[in-house]
């Protein structure tokens, strides 16, 4: 399967948007995460770093599932993607509980996550039916 087919998948496009938005929000909410002092990271910085890590795993995992000829590997990747999306929801809740004032940015991330999850559910069905 070629990369051109992968880049035409809506779920893959949505994962890239989610990754980019997560990166931007993480740097906005925790500018100190770029410092080399990792011991003194606050909760917000830890959440921001986790958000970047998990969101960047989404496109990679979709690509692995797309390229795999094995149904069991595709389903394992789909399960992993589901776990990542639940983690991102938890990170949004954590940011709000940490007291961020710009809750509309977190809501923007949640809305983008809803869009991703809709396309993911459709794509997951096609993985099972082998019709992507």
MDAnalysis code that builds the backbone (N, CA, C; Angstrom):
import MDAnalysis as mda
import numpy as np

u = mda.Universe.empty(396, n_residues=132, atom_resindex=np.repeat(np.arange(132), 3), trajectory=True)
u.add_TopologyAttr("name", ["N", "CA", "C"] * 132)
u.add_TopologyAttr("resid", np.arange(1, 133))
u.add_TopologyAttr("resname", ["UNK", "UNK", "UNK", "UNK", "UNK", "UNK", "UNK", "UNK", "UNK", "UNK", "UNK", "UNK", "UNK", "UNK", "UNK", "UNK", "UNK", "UNK", "UNK", "UNK", "UNK", "UNK", "UNK", "UNK", "UNK", "UNK", "UNK", "UNK", "UNK", "UNK", "UNK", "UNK", "UNK", "UNK", "UNK", "UNK", "UNK", "UNK", "UNK", "UNK", "UNK", "UNK", "UNK", "UNK", "UNK", "UNK", "UNK", "UNK", "UNK", "UNK", "UNK", "UNK", "UNK", "UNK", "UNK", "UNK", "UNK", "UNK", "UNK", "UNK", "UNK", "UNK", "UNK", "UNK", "UNK", "UNK", "UNK", "UNK", "UNK", "UNK", "UNK", "UNK", "UNK", "UNK", "UNK", "UNK", "UNK", "UNK", "UNK", "UNK", "UNK", "UNK", "UNK", "UNK", "UNK", "UNK", "UNK", "UNK", "UNK", "UNK", "UNK", "UNK", "UNK", "UNK", "UNK", "UNK", "UNK", "UNK", "UNK", "UNK", "UNK", "UNK", "UNK", "UNK", "UNK", "UNK", "UNK", "UNK", "UNK", "UNK", "UNK", "UNK", "UNK", "UNK", "UNK", "UNK", "UNK", "UNK", "UNK", "UNK", "UNK", "UNK", "UNK", "UNK", "UNK", "UNK", "UNK", "UNK", "UNK", "UNK", "UNK", "UNK"])
u.atoms.positions = np.array([
    [0.838, -1.180, 0.000],
    [0.000, 0.000, 0.000],
    [0.878, 1.237, 0.000],
    [0.520, 2.178, -0.777],
    [1.378, 3.340, -0.963],
    [1.026, 4.470, -0.005],
    [1.963, 5.398, 0.118],
    [1.750, 6.540, 1.005],
    [0.725, 7.512, 0.451],
    [0.531, 7.510, -0.879],
    [-0.470, 8.397, -1.445],
    [-1.860, 8.004, -0.944],
    [-2.107, 6.700, -0.867],
    [-3.381, 6.231, -0.329],
    [-3.534, 6.610, 1.125],
    [-2.429, 6.554, 1.866],
    [-2.462, 6.913, 3.281],
    [-2.804, 8.388, 3.460],
    [-2.190, 9.243, 2.676],
    [-2.436, 10.680, 2.830],
    [-3.835, 11.079, 2.371],
    [-4.511, 10.210, 1.661],
    [-5.879, 10.524, 1.258],
    [-6.913, 10.080, 2.295],
    [-6.479, 9.315, 3.290],
    [-7.392, 8.880, 4.346],
    [-7.775, 10.048, 5.249],
    [-9.065, 10.206, 5.489],
    [-9.536, 11.295, 6.342],
    [-9.031, 11.145, 7.777],
    [-8.981, 9.927, 8.275],
    [-8.526, 9.707, 9.648],
    [-7.060, 10.115, 9.789],
    [-6.267, 9.880, 8.770],
    [-4.856, 10.266, 8.811],
    [-4.719, 11.789, 8.787],
    [-5.496, 12.438, 7.924],
    [-5.478, 13.908, 7.878],
    [-5.882, 14.496, 9.225],
    [-6.934, 13.928, 9.828],
    [-7.396, 14.412, 11.129],
    [-6.348, 14.180, 12.214],
    [-5.611, 13.087, 12.118],
    [-4.575, 12.821, 13.122],
    [-3.445, 13.840, 13.019],
    [-3.133, 14.260, 11.806],
    [-2.096, 15.283, 11.624],
    [-2.544, 16.628, 12.192],
    [-3.806, 16.964, 11.974],
    [-4.351, 18.210, 12.523],
    [-4.336, 18.153, 14.049],
    [-4.745, 17.029, 14.592],
    [-4.759, 16.853, 16.048],
    [-3.352, 16.941, 16.621],
    [-2.388, 16.350, 15.939],
    [-0.990, 16.411, 16.380],
    [-0.478, 17.854, 16.385],
    [-0.745, 18.575, 15.304],
    [-0.269, 19.951, 15.205],
    [-0.931, 20.857, 16.243],
    [-2.225, 20.685, 16.439],
    [-2.937, 21.479, 17.442],
    [-2.434, 21.157, 18.843],
    [-2.192, 19.889, 19.117],
    [-1.672, 19.484, 20.428],
    [-0.295, 20.091, 20.677],
    [0.542, 20.069, 19.657],
    [1.870, 20.685, 19.787],
    [1.758, 22.170, 20.125],
    [0.910, 22.863, 19.379],
    [0.770, 24.309, 19.592],
    [0.224, 24.613, 20.989],
    [-0.790, 23.886, 21.401],
    [-1.377, 24.138, 22.726],
    [-0.416, 23.762, 23.846],
    [0.327, 22.697, 23.662],
    [1.288, 22.295, 24.691],
    [2.339, 23.363, 24.911],
    [2.842, 23.913, 23.836],
    [3.851, 24.966, 23.980],
    [3.245, 26.245, 24.539],
    [1.969, 26.469, 24.233],
    [1.313, 27.657, 24.779],
    [1.079, 27.518, 26.283],
    [0.572, 26.347, 26.702],
    [0.246, 26.151, 28.109],
    [1.463, 25.937, 28.987],
    [2.549, 25.456, 28.418],
    [3.718, 25.153, 29.228],
    [4.997, 25.554, 28.510],
    [5.265, 26.844, 28.450],
    [6.488, 27.279, 27.761],
    [7.760, 26.823, 28.464],
    [7.680, 26.488, 29.744],
    [8.877, 26.073, 30.478],
    [9.277, 24.640, 30.181],
    [8.483, 23.906, 29.401],
    [8.832, 22.516, 29.126],
    [10.057, 22.410, 28.234],
    [10.459, 23.489, 27.605],
    [11.640, 23.458, 26.755],
    [12.929, 23.601, 27.545],
    [12.851, 23.886, 28.804],
    [14.061, 24.035, 29.603],
    [14.667, 22.679, 29.905],
    [15.915, 22.681, 30.287],
    [16.596, 21.418, 30.530],
    [16.391, 20.891, 31.957],
    [15.727, 21.635, 32.793],
    [15.495, 21.206, 34.175],
    [14.207, 20.400, 34.215],
    [14.329, 19.089, 34.165],
    [13.156, 18.235, 34.093],
    [12.628, 17.863, 35.469],
    [13.436, 17.946, 36.492],
    [12.974, 17.571, 37.832],
    [11.920, 18.523, 38.364],
    [12.017, 19.770, 38.006],
    [11.111, 20.756, 38.579],
    [9.903, 21.038, 37.690],
    [9.618, 20.132, 36.766],
    [8.459, 20.334, 35.897],
    [7.184, 20.277, 36.715],
    [6.319, 21.225, 36.480],
    [5.033, 21.224, 37.155],
    [4.064, 20.286, 36.455],
    [2.896, 20.143, 37.038],
    [1.876, 19.261, 36.485],
    [1.506, 19.665, 35.062],
    [1.357, 20.947, 34.838],
    [0.973, 21.430, 33.515],
    [2.016, 21.048, 32.465],
    [3.282, 21.141, 32.821],
    [4.350, 20.780, 31.888],
    [4.356, 19.278, 31.604],
    [4.084, 18.489, 32.621],
    [4.028, 17.033, 32.436],
    [2.868, 16.670, 31.522],
    [1.717, 17.287, 31.734],
    [0.551, 17.030, 30.885],
    [0.847, 17.477, 29.456],
    [1.460, 18.636, 29.310],
    [1.774, 19.146, 27.970],
    [2.732, 18.209, 27.232],
    [3.725, 17.710, 27.921],
    [4.669, 16.785, 27.296],
    [3.982, 15.473, 26.913],
    [3.113, 14.981, 27.772],
    [2.371, 13.747, 27.475],
    [1.429, 13.945, 26.300],
    [0.829, 15.115, 26.223],
    [-0.064, 15.438, 25.112],
    [0.691, 15.413, 23.791],
    [1.862, 16.010, 23.761],
    [2.679, 16.003, 22.549],
    [3.049, 14.573, 22.161],
    [3.474, 13.799, 23.138],
    [3.901, 12.430, 22.863],
    [2.758, 11.594, 22.300],
    [1.617, 11.627, 22.959],
    [0.496, 10.795, 22.517],
    [-0.065, 11.257, 21.181],
    [-0.198, 12.550, 20.999],
    [-0.748, 13.050, 19.739],
    [0.179, 12.742, 18.566],
    [1.478, 12.726, 18.803],
    [2.408, 12.412, 17.714],
    [2.427, 10.917, 17.397],
    [1.941, 10.084, 18.309],
    [1.846, 8.646, 18.044],
    [0.665, 8.300, 17.137],
    [-0.337, 9.157, 17.080],
    [-1.527, 8.849, 16.284],
    [-1.226, 8.620, 14.799],
    [-0.583, 9.560, 14.098],
    [-0.335, 9.316, 12.674],
    [0.571, 8.110, 12.420],
    [1.527, 7.905, 13.294],
    [2.443, 6.773, 13.144],
    [1.684, 5.455, 13.281],
    [0.807, 5.382, 14.255],
    [0.046, 4.161, 14.495],
    [-0.948, 3.901, 13.367],
    [-1.542, 4.947, 12.843],
    [-2.452, 4.797, 11.705],
    [-1.683, 4.272, 10.494],
    [-0.499, 4.807, 10.295],
    [0.329, 4.345, 9.176],
    [0.702, 2.868, 9.332],
    [1.058, 2.469, 10.538],
    [1.383, 1.060, 10.786],
    [0.190, 0.162, 10.487],
    [-0.977, 0.562, 10.938],
    [-2.176, -0.235, 10.695],
    [-2.502, -0.283, 9.206],
    [-2.316, 0.822, 8.535],
    [-2.620, 0.909, 7.106],
    [-1.712, -0.004, 6.290],
    [-0.455, -0.061, 6.658],
    [0.516, -0.833, 5.888],
    [0.552, -2.316, 6.258],
    [-0.042, -2.682, 7.353],
    [0.041, -4.058, 7.822],
    [-0.933, -4.969, 7.064],
    [-0.433, -6.115, 6.613],
    [-1.332, -7.076, 5.974],
    [-2.096, -7.936, 6.990],
    [-1.686, -7.891, 8.235],
    [-2.267, -8.735, 9.275],
    [-3.442, -8.044, 9.961],
    [-4.568, -8.735, 9.992],
    [-5.752, -8.192, 10.665],
    [-5.501, -7.999, 12.153],
    [-4.807, -8.914, 12.789],
    [-4.573, -8.797, 14.227],
    [-3.708, -7.579, 14.552],
    [-2.722, -7.286, 13.727],
    [-1.887, -6.093, 13.952],
    [-2.710, -4.829, 13.729],
    [-3.549, -4.829, 12.702],
    [-4.398, -3.659, 12.458],
    [-5.337, -3.419, 13.636],
    [-5.890, -4.492, 14.186],
    [-6.804, -4.345, 15.322],
    [-6.067, -3.908, 16.589],
    [-4.858, -4.390, 16.786],
    [-4.059, -3.938, 17.938],
    [-3.752, -2.449, 17.821],
    [-3.418, -2.010, 16.615],
    [-3.168, -0.583, 16.412],
    [-4.423, 0.242, 16.633],
    [-5.560, -0.276, 16.207],
    [-6.824, 0.431, 16.426],
    [-7.127, 0.548, 17.915],
    [-6.846, -0.500, 18.667],
    [-7.036, -0.461, 20.120],
    [-6.103, 0.564, 20.750],
    [-4.873, 0.592, 20.280],
    [-3.895, 1.557, 20.798],
    [-4.336, 2.988, 20.501],
    [-4.868, 3.222, 19.316],
    [-5.363, 4.559, 18.954],
    [-6.510, 4.952, 19.872],
    [-7.370, 4.022, 20.188],
    [-8.480, 4.293, 21.094],
    [-7.966, 4.694, 22.477],
    [-6.942, 4.020, 22.950],
    [-6.334, 4.355, 24.245],
    [-5.721, 5.754, 24.200],
    [-5.044, 6.072, 23.113],
    [-4.433, 7.395, 22.978],
    [-5.489, 8.490, 23.023],
    [-6.596, 8.283, 22.335],
    [-7.635, 9.323, 22.335],
    [-8.242, 9.512, 23.721],
    [-8.399, 8.417, 24.454],
    [-8.882, 8.558, 25.840],
    [-7.871, 9.302, 26.695],
    [-6.589, 9.052, 26.469],
    [-5.550, 9.781, 27.201],
    [-5.624, 11.273, 26.913],
    [-5.829, 11.624, 25.654],
    [-5.894, 13.041, 25.289],
    [-7.077, 13.714, 25.978],
    [-8.189, 13.016, 26.070],
    [-9.339, 13.559, 26.810],
    [-8.957, 13.785, 28.276],
    [-8.226, 12.847, 28.851],
    [-7.774, 12.997, 30.239],
    [-6.823, 14.182, 30.387],
    [-5.970, 14.382, 29.402],
    [-5.051, 15.527, 29.464],
    [-5.820, 16.841, 29.413],
    [-6.881, 16.887, 28.617],
    [-7.725, 18.092, 28.573],
    [-8.339, 18.354, 29.948],
    [-8.855, 17.302, 30.573],
    [-9.421, 17.447, 31.914],
    [-8.357, 17.894, 32.909],
    [-7.166, 17.329, 32.800],
    [-6.073, 17.693, 33.696],
    [-5.664, 19.143, 33.547],
    [-5.615, 19.626, 32.313],
    [-5.271, 21.032, 32.096],
    [-6.304, 21.953, 32.724],
    [-7.565, 21.602, 32.578],
    [-8.616, 22.429, 33.176],
    [-8.537, 22.403, 34.701],
    [-8.282, 21.246, 35.246],
    [-8.197, 21.144, 36.712],
    [-6.944, 21.826, 37.255],
    [-5.929, 21.966, 36.411],
    [-4.720, 22.660, 36.830],
    [-4.920, 24.174, 36.846],
    [-6.054, 24.633, 36.347],
    [-6.393, 26.043, 36.480],
    [-6.059, 26.917, 35.296],
    [-6.013, 26.364, 34.094],
    [-5.756, 27.236, 32.951],
    [-6.939, 28.168, 32.760],
    [-6.640, 29.354, 32.335],
    [-7.693, 30.344, 32.144],
    [-8.276, 30.283, 30.733],
    [-7.521, 29.802, 29.782],
    [-7.938, 29.768, 28.387],
    [-8.634, 28.445, 28.074],
    [-9.787, 28.231, 28.659],
    [-10.509, 26.964, 28.490],
    [-11.019, 26.780, 27.068],
    [-11.163, 27.873, 26.327],
    [-11.640, 27.741, 24.943],
    [-10.622, 27.011, 24.070],
    [-9.340, 27.096, 24.419],
    [-8.327, 26.354, 23.671],
    [-8.444, 24.854, 23.930],
    [-8.724, 24.497, 25.149],
    [-8.927, 23.085, 25.479],
    [-10.187, 22.580, 24.786],
    [-11.205, 23.411, 24.736],
    [-12.437, 23.025, 24.046],
    [-12.180, 22.845, 22.547],
    [-11.327, 23.652, 21.983],
    [-10.946, 23.508, 20.581],
    [-10.280, 22.149, 20.348],
    [-9.412, 21.755, 21.253],
    [-8.765, 20.447, 21.160],
    [-9.793, 19.321, 21.293],
    [-10.731, 19.476, 22.200],
    [-11.777, 18.468, 22.362],
    [-12.622, 18.335, 21.095],
    [-12.965, 19.484, 20.488],
    [-13.754, 19.449, 19.261],
    [-12.996, 18.747, 18.142],
    [-11.715, 19.022, 18.047],
    [-10.891, 18.366, 17.026],
    [-10.792, 16.863, 17.303],
    [-10.748, 16.517, 18.567],
    [-10.704, 15.107, 18.950],
    [-12.013, 14.397, 18.580],
    [-13.134, 15.083, 18.737],
    [-14.424, 14.503, 18.332],
    [-14.441, 14.233, 16.831],
    [-13.936, 15.180, 16.064],
    [-13.861, 15.002, 14.614],
    [-12.976, 13.814, 14.261],
    [-11.844, 13.707, 14.951],
    [-10.941, 12.591, 14.714],
    [-11.622, 11.266, 15.054],
    [-12.306, 11.222, 16.176],
    [-12.916, 9.961, 16.617],
    [-14.022, 9.499, 15.668],
    [-14.750, 10.452, 15.075],
    [-15.774, 10.075, 14.093],
    [-15.130, 9.416, 12.879],
    [-14.078, 10.032, 12.379],
    [-13.411, 9.447, 11.213],
    [-12.699, 8.149, 11.592],
    [-12.213, 8.068, 12.814],
    [-11.544, 6.850, 13.268],
    [-12.518, 5.676, 13.329],
    [-13.727, 5.916, 13.816],
    [-14.715, 4.836, 13.905],
    [-15.064, 4.288, 12.517],
    [-15.203, 5.186, 11.559],
    [-15.479, 4.737, 10.190],
    [-14.297, 3.945, 9.632],
    [-13.111, 4.434, 9.874],
    [-11.910, 3.781, 9.378],
    [-11.705, 2.423, 10.040],
    [-11.993, 2.349, 11.328],
    [-11.837, 1.083, 12.058],
    [-12.748, 0.010, 11.465],
    [-13.959, 0.399, 11.076],
    [-14.858, -0.562, 10.433],
    [-14.263, -1.053, 9.118],
    [-13.639, -0.156, 8.379],
    [-13.036, -0.570, 7.113],
    [-11.809, -1.464, 7.345],
    [-11.142, -1.301, 8.469],
    [-10.010, -2.192, 8.793],
    [-10.500, -3.622, 8.966],
    [-11.595, -3.757, 9.641],
    [-12.142, -5.086, 9.907],
    [-12.626, -5.725, 8.597],
    [-13.247, -4.903, 7.758],
    [-13.776, -5.412, 6.492],
    [-12.718, -5.466, 5.401],
    [-11.526, -4.969, 5.696],
    [-10.417, -4.985, 4.737],
    [-10.733, -4.152, 3.490],
    [-11.429, -3.010, 3.688],
    [-11.860, -2.214, 2.547],
    [-11.319, -0.801, 2.575],
    [-10.105, -0.596, 2.953],
    [-9.554, 0.747, 2.916],
    [-8.661, 0.815, 1.743],
])
